[in-house]
C-alpha cells in the first residue's frame, strides 16, 4: 500500500506551534510518515502573536536545512513558508522548497480584521463591519484570496474556504447560495491562472471538530471541474494532528473525481496515483 503520509503544512515554536521542529520530525517518524514539510507563518506586522518574527527567519531556515541532513534516510524533510497575503516584505534569506499562499485577515475601512476566528467573533465582524450581511463578508474574503498569487509565487493554496471555518451545519450561512458559490468560484478561477495546487486540510477538523476539510466537498468538485489539483495536509500545530484523517480525505478526494494527488519530492511536485 502506498504511503500517502506527507504533510507540508506544519508549524513549530518559531510561530504558533507547540513543539520544536525536531520534535515534530520525531512525531512524524513515530506515526509512519514518509515526509514532513515546515511552513511557518510569514511575518505580519499587525499580528505578531501568530507569525514568525523576522529575526527568527534565518534561524528557522538554517535549522530545517540542518535537520534535513540529520534525518536523511528516515523521513524526508522540506523547508517552506506559509506566506500571508498581508506580509509586507520578502524576508526569506535563502531557497525554499515550496510556498503556501494563505489569507487570515481582510481589510475593511482601513482596519485589518482576523477571519480565522471564533464563531462569536465572526458574528461580530458580520454585524459591525458588513451590516449583518454574511455574504458580503464572504465576498470580501474571497476577493482577497483571489489575488494571493499576485503577492508572491505560491505553489499551494492554503485553507481556501477558511471563511467557512465556523459554519458547521450552516449556522452562519448557506454554502449552496449562489452568492457564496459565485464568490468562491471567481476566486478559484483567478487563482488557477497561476497556481494549480490546493491543499485538502484537516486542520480545522482536528482543532474545532469541523466535520469536513478545507475545501468542502462542493468546492472540491468545482476545483476538479476547473482543472485544479490537490494534496493532503493537516495544518499541524501539535504532534497528534500530523496526518489527521488522511484516509477520510483520500476517500472524499476520490469521490470528487480526482485520480491522483500531488506529492513533493526532491525533484519537485509529482503525481501520486490514487
N, C-alpha and C positions, 0 to 999 in steps of 0.2 A: 504493500500500500504506500502511496506517495505521502511524503511528509509535507503538509501544507502549513506547518507552523513557522511562518515568517511574520514577524510584526515589526513594521518600520516606524510606528508611532509610539515612542516610549519616552517618558520624562524621568528625570532624576532630581537630586537635591540641588542641581545647578539652577533649577527654577522651582516648579511646584510639585515635584515628585517627592516620594518619601524615602527612597533608597539611593545609594550611590550607583554609578554606572556598573561597577564591578559586581555589586550585589545583584543588580538586575540581570547581568550576564549569567551569574551562577544560578539564578532562579530559572532562566531560560533553559539552561542545560539540564537542571533537575526535572523540568517539565517536558523534556524531549524535543525542545525547539531546535529547528535546523538553522535559524538565524535570527538576529535581533538588530534593529536599527534605532539609533537615538536621534531624537528630534526636539531639542529644547525650544521653548518659545523665544522667538527673536525679541529684541528689546522694544518696548512700547513706553514712551516717556511718561504718559499719563496713567499708566497702570503697572507700576514696578513690582507689585506684590506677586504677580504670577510669572513675569518674564525674566529672562536671563540678563543679568547686568553686563554692560559692555566690557567691563574689566575682567569678567569671568569667561568671556567667549573664547579667547585664545587658550585658556587653561582647559576648557571643555574639549576643544578640538584636539589639543595635544594628548589629553588623557584617552579619548576614544581611539585615536590612532595608535597609541601605545597598547591599549587593550586588544586591538585587532591582532597585533602580533602575539601577544601573550596567550590568547585563546585560539590561535590558528590550529585547525585540526579538530577542535572540539565543537565550535559553533562559529558561524560567520557573523562578523560584527561590521555594521555600516554606520557612517557618520552623516547625519542630516541635520536639518533645521526645520522647525515649524514657523514659517515666515508669515507674520501677521500683516494684514492689509495696511495697518496704520504704523508699521515700522518706518521710521523716517530715514534711516541711513543703512547702507550695507556695511556691516561691521564684521564680516567673515574673513579673517586673515589667512585664507588657505582654501584648498579644494574640498568640496562637499560631494558625497556620493548621490545625494538627492535633496530636493526641497519640497516640503509640503506647504501649499498655499492655503491660508485659512482666514476667517473673519470671526472675531469675538466681540466686536463693538460696531455700532453705527454712529454716524454724526448727524445730529439734529439741532438746528438753531444754534450752531456754534458749540454744542456740548457733545462730548463723547460718552456714549451710553453702552454699558455692558449688556449684551443679549444672551451670553452664556450665564444665565441667572436662574434664580428660584421662580417657582410658579407665581408667588406673590409679587416679586419684582417685575416680572413680565406684565402682569396685570397693571401695575403702577405705571410702567412705561407706556403701555397701550392707552391708558386713561389720561395721563398727564402730558404726553407728547403727541399723541395721534387721535385725540378727541374720542377715545373709546373704540376706534376702528382697528381691529386686529389685522385686517387685510392690508391696511396702509402700513402697518409695522412690518408685516412680512414682505411687502413690496420694497420697502426701504432696505431691508436686509438683502434681498436678492439682487437689488440694483448695485449694492456694494460688492458682493461676492462675484458678480458678473465681471467686474473689472480687476479681479485679483491677479489675473495673469499679466496685466499691464504694469503691475508694480515690480515684478521680478519674474525670472524664468522658472516657473514651478513645474515639477514633474508629476505631482499628485495633488488632487483637491481633497482637503480635509473636511470632515463632518459637514457635507454640503447643506443639509437641511437642519442645522443646529437650532434654527429659529423655532423648530417644532419640538425641541427637547422636552418641554413641559406640556405637550399636547396629547398626553396619553388619553386614549378613548375620546379624542376630540373635545377635551374640556375647555379649550381656548378658541378653536375654530375648526371648520370643516375642511379637511385637506382635499376633499373632492370638489370644492368650489372652484369654478372656472377662474376666479381672480387669483387664487393661490397657484393653481396649475399653470396659468399663463406666466406669472412672475417667475416661477421656478424653471419652466421650460425655456423662457427667454434667456435667463441667466445660464442655463446649461448649454444652450446652443452657442452663446458667445464664448464661454469658457472652452468649449470643444474646438474652437478655431485654433487654439494654441496649446491646449493640454487635454489629452485623451483619458488619462487615468484618474478615477475617483476611488477613494478608499471606501470600503464597506466596513463600518466600525461598530464594535460592540461596547465602546467606551461608556456611553450613557446607560446601556443595559446593565452594566456592572455597577455603576455609581448610583443610579437613580431608580433602577428596576424597570426602566423603559422596556416595553415588550418587543420592539422592533429596532433594528440597527439604523444607522445613517448610511446611505439614504434609505427611505422607506421603500416598500415593495413597489408602490406606484411609481416612484421616481426611478427606481432601478429598471423597471420596464421601459420607461421613457428613455433612460440612458442607453439601454440596449438598442432601442429603435433609432436613436440618433447617432449610433456608432461609437459610443463610449466604451471604455474598458474598466476593469475593476481589479482591486487587490484587497486582501483581508488585513484588518488592523484592529487594535484594541484600545488605542489612545491610553496606554497604561501608565499609571502613576504609582502602582503598588505591584508586588510580585504576583499576587493571586489573580490579577486581571490579565496577565500575559496569555494570549491565545484563547481568551474567554469566548465561549460559544462559537468557535470557529466552525464546528460541524454543522450547527444550525444555519449559520450564514452561508456556508457552501451549498446547502440544500436550497436556500432561498435564491441564491445566485443562479443555480441551475434551473429552478422553476421559472425564472425570468428570462430564460433563453440563452444565457451565457454558456459557452462551451469550454472556456478557459479563463484563468485568472492570470494576472501579471505577477512576475516574481523578479526581484532584484538579484542580480548575480554580479560577479566581478567584471563581467563583460557588458553590464547594463541590464535593462529590463527585457525579460523573455516571456514567452507564453508557456503557461503550465496547464496542460490539458486536464479537464475535469473527468 
